[in-house]
């Protein structure tokens, strides 16, 4: 998946946008840009790895080889790089 394929939706808080991605491996990503996200005020993105359960609910996941926290201050190319890493977990 690439940044260009993301479908962002306007969020109701913090003047922002968010895209949620789910991969076949039950991992995914939440990509946001808003007034309080890391880099949002300068046009950059924040990405969190998420994990889906058997009921298709998701939660933030902090124990992957990709990261143990959220990733901030990302440009579009960096978001694509992390999405590919998450897809192949």
Long-range contacts (C-beta under 8 A, 24 or more apart in sequence): 1-80, 1-83, 1-84, 1-87, 2-80, 2-83, 3-76, 3-77, 3-79, 3-80, 3-83, 4-76, 6-31, 6-79, 14-40, 16-40, 20-50, 20-58, 21-83, 21-86, 22-52, 22-58, 23-86, 23-87, 25-87, 25-88, 25-89, 26-51, 26-52, 27-51, 27-52, 27-61, 27-64, 27-86, 27-87, 27-89, 28-52, 28-58, 28-86, 29-82, 29-83, 29-86, 30-60, 31-79, 37-72, 38-70, 38-71, 38-72, 38-73, 39-72, 39-73, 39-74, 42-73, 44-72, 44-73, 44-74, 44-75, 45-72, 45-74, 45-75, 45-76, 45-78, 45-79, 46-70, 46-71, 46-72, 46-73, 46-74, 47-71, 47-72, 47-74, 47-79, 47-82, 47-83, 49-86, 64-89, 65-89
